[in-house]
């Protein structure tokens, strides 16, 4: 059974139940008031039960032979006529039942169904009042004394004309409204289908873009003295076929290189301007350029002669110069760093990115106090020469992250939300979770905290004790 058939059965069930209940009431009233003709109600209740059975269990037959619908209309008109007869014929208030049956039958694309209910109902009522007027059948009322009623021509004519006017008017009005609503509904369904097709195409484009970014987001650190891990959750997250796709403007990359015979760990945590596909376009370019520079370093003996400071600045300026060509339509905030695996000495640039967090001896603190470098791609800044230098001690942990970790969605008492950008809150999280990356990330993503893309990089230094610690800005 198809979903459409199930919906059809469910939609028909209330009317079928009401029809059977009304038939039972008719049977009771008939047995009580006209016991000599107690067999008549069976002409209604048996077909009503049979019709319910066909709709519930043989719906395919009903779909195949659409004219079977007239059975339901005949049963409904017959039921109204029965109650009209039992409640005073031309004096009965139950005559409004003909209008109700007409209204229900007219809500259909097949105009003949509504017209059938109109004409068959009027025919039934006309026959009923004529037989009553000619005393072929008695004039009775289960709601009042029958002695107060007697058939008259004028009330019969007026009631018939009113029912005819009401039924015809209701049929025309309901059918017209139904056709208009059906037309609007068809237009809306067509529009929705087009939107769904566009959404599917867009999701496909997003999925393909995410596949391009995925191989750029790599952790290829091979050092025994430095351990790097990162977690990311993009704000735009949606199902596509059997995949859960994420796309956004955050990226993390870490790798190992050799300069002047020393092993270094290089890393970047960056956030491209814009959400969704715009941000993804930015990190796609950034990841390509940064990974290309690392690969060029591994292949070029000339670049391997660079000092770590020169390597850092040259890499940063190459990315910055490229994004300058976007003429202000794409900026990148980020932290680029290079760490000597043996000594723990680290040089890094913070390009308008959230401050670097140092976790040492159970305490979390910021390494920087101000930003001295603008975002990559900022116009009128050709090159940068400023960077930070620090030396990590064994068991020191650095936490880098995008502003998604700082912009928390906070629920208000009135049910509204606001963004809380208090930077120290994340320091408390780092301390409470002992700088455990998985615990921090799970905490940040388990509630409704996130208002932006989130990326967190953890860099743990396992090297030997050093004699000096620098925290200067050159």
Buried (B, 14 or more C-beta within 10 A) or exposed (E): EEEEEEEBBEEBEEBBEEBBEBBEBBBEBBEEEBEEEEEEBEEBBEBBBEBBEBBEEEBEEBEEEEEBBBBBBBBBBBBBBBBBBBBBBBBBEBBBBBBBBBBBBBBBEBBEBBBBBBBBBBEBBBEBBBBBBEEEBEBBBBEEEEEEBEBEEEBBEEBBEEBBEBBBEBBBEBBEEBBEEEEEEEEEEEEEEEEEEEEEEEBEEBBEBBEBBEEBBBBBBEBEBBBBBBBBBBBBEBEBEEEEBBBBBBBBBBBBBEBEEBBBBBBBBBBBBBBBBBBBBBBBBBBBBBBEBBEEBEEEEEBBEBEBBEBBBBBBBBBBBBBBEBEEEBBBBBBBBBBBBBBBBBBBBBBBBBBBBBBBEEEBEEBBEEBBBBBBBBEEBEEBEEBBBBBBBEEBBBBBBBBBBBBBBEEEEEEEEEEEEEEEEBBEBBBEBEBBBEBBBEBBEEEEBBBBBBBBBBBBBBBEEBEEEBEEBE
